[in-house]
Amino acid sequence: MSRSRLNLLLAFLVVFVGFGSACSTGAGRYAGTLPNSRFFEMQRFYVQKAPQDERGIHVMIRDELRRIGLRADAGEGEPKGSYDAVITYADRWSWDLSTYCSQLTLYVRDTRTGFITATGWSYRPSIARKTAAGHARVIVSEWFGSPR
C-alpha cells in the first residue's frame, strides 16, 4: 500500500473514531436515595403535575411506577388521599430539527416528614434522544430495578 493511501486511511480512521466518540458521549443518569430514609418501604405514590406541563409527563411517571408493581396515582395540586410519597418533576426540552425531552429530573418527598428522600435524573443529548416516558423508565429502573 502506498504511503499516500496509508495516510488517507489513517486520517479517515481518526475522523471516524473521533466522530463516533463524540456522538456516543454526553448521556447520563443518576438515581439516589437519602440514607436511613423509608424510601424502599414506600408503596403508594402520588405524582403531582407540574404547572407548566402540557405533555402529561405526570401520567407517564405514574404509568412507569404501576408497570413495576407500585400503587401510583397522578393529578394536579396536592394529593387528596393517603400516600407514602409525592413525586414532583422538572423537564427540560431542547430543539434540534424537532423538539425533544433532553432531561427529566424526579424528586420524591416523604409525606410524613416533608423531606426529599430520593432524586433521580436522566439526560440525553440530541443524538441519543429519549422520550419523557423513556427518561422516567430509566430513573424508576435505577431506583427499583426490574418489575416486582
C-alpha positions in Angstrom: 0.0 0.0 0.0 1.4 3.4 -0.9 2.3 6.0 1.7 -0.4 8.4 0.5 -3.1 5.7 0.7 -1.9 4.8 4.2 -2.1 8.4 5.3 -5.6 8.8 3.8 -6.7 5.7 5.6 -5.2 6.9 8.9 -6.9 10.3 8.5 -10.2 8.6 7.8 -9.9 6.4 10.9 -9.0 9.3 13.1 -12.0 11.3 11.9 -14.4 8.3 12.1 -13.3 7.2 15.6 -13.4 10.8 16.8 -16.9 11.4 15.4 -18.1 8.1 16.9 -16.7 9.0 20.3 -18.3 12.5 20.2 -21.7 11.0 19.3 -21.6 8.4 22.0 -20.8 10.6 24.9 -22.8 13.0 26.9 -25.8 10.9 28.1 -26.1 10.4 31.8 -28.4 9.2 34.6 -28.5 9.3 38.4 -30.8 7.9 41.0 -30.1 8.3 44.6 -31.9 7.9 47.9 -31.3 9.5 51.3 -29.6 7.1 53.7 -31.8 5.8 56.5 -35.0 7.1 54.8 -38.0 4.9 54.3 -37.9 5.2 50.6 -37.8 1.4 49.9 -40.7 0.8 52.3 -42.9 3.2 50.3 -45.7 1.6 48.3 -48.2 4.3 47.4 -47.1 7.3 45.3 -48.8 10.4 44.0 -47.3 12.1 41.0 -48.1 15.8 41.1 -48.5 17.5 37.7 -46.0 20.4 37.1 -47.8 23.7 36.4 -46.1 24.2 33.0 -46.6 20.6 31.8 -48.7 20.3 28.7 -47.5 16.9 27.7 -48.9 14.7 30.5 -45.5 13.7 32.0 -47.1 13.1 35.4 -49.2 10.3 33.8 -46.1 8.8 32.1 -44.3 8.7 35.5 -47.4 7.2 37.2 -47.6 4.5 34.4 -44.0 3.6 34.9 -44.5 3.1 38.7 -47.5 1.0 38.0 -45.6 -1.0 35.4 -43.2 -2.3 38.1 -46.0 -3.1 40.6 -46.3 0.0 42.8 -49.5 1.8 43.5 -49.5 5.2 42.0 -51.9 8.0 41.1 -51.4 11.2 39.2 -53.1 14.6 39.3 -53.0 18.3 39.7 -52.4 20.0 43.0 -51.8 18.5 46.4 -52.8 14.8 46.9 -56.3 14.0 48.1 -55.7 10.8 49.9 -53.2 8.8 51.9 -49.8 8.4 50.1 -46.3 7.5 51.3 -44.7 9.9 48.9 -45.3 12.7 46.5 -43.3 12.8 43.3 -42.6 16.1 41.5 -40.5 16.7 38.4 -38.7 19.1 36.2 -38.4 18.6 32.5 -36.1 20.2 30.0 -36.9 20.3 26.3 -34.4 21.1 23.5 -34.7 21.7 19.8 -32.6 20.2 17.1 -34.7 20.0 14.0 -37.5 18.9 16.3 -38.4 19.3 20.0 -37.3 16.5 22.3 -37.1 15.9 26.1 -33.4 16.3 26.9 -33.6 15.9 30.6 -36.1 14.7 33.3 -35.5 15.1 37.0 -37.7 13.4 39.6 -38.0 14.4 43.3 -39.6 12.0 45.9 -40.9 13.7 49.0 -41.9 11.7 52.1 -45.4 12.7 53.1 -44.7 12.1 56.8 -41.6 14.2 57.1 -41.9 16.5 54.1 -38.3 15.8 53.2 -37.0 14.8 49.8 -35.9 11.1 50.2 -34.9 10.4 46.6 -33.9 12.2 43.5 -33.1 10.9 40.0 -32.4 12.4 36.6 -31.8 11.2 33.1 -30.2 13.3 30.4 -29.8 12.6 26.7 -28.3 14.8 24.0 -29.8 15.2 20.6 -28.0 12.3 19.0 -29.3 9.8 21.7 -32.8 11.1 22.2 -35.3 9.6 24.6 -38.9 10.3 25.2 -40.1 11.7 28.5 -41.6 8.2 29.2 -38.2 6.7 28.4 -36.5 9.1 30.9 -39.0 8.1 33.5 -38.3 4.4 32.9 -34.6 4.9 33.3 -34.9 6.7 36.6 -37.5 4.3 38.1 -35.4 1.3 37.0 -32.4 2.8 38.7 -34.3 3.2 41.9 -36.2 -0.1 42.0 -34.6 -2.4 39.4 -36.8 -4.7 37.3 -40.6 -5.1 37.8 -41.7 -6.6 41.0 
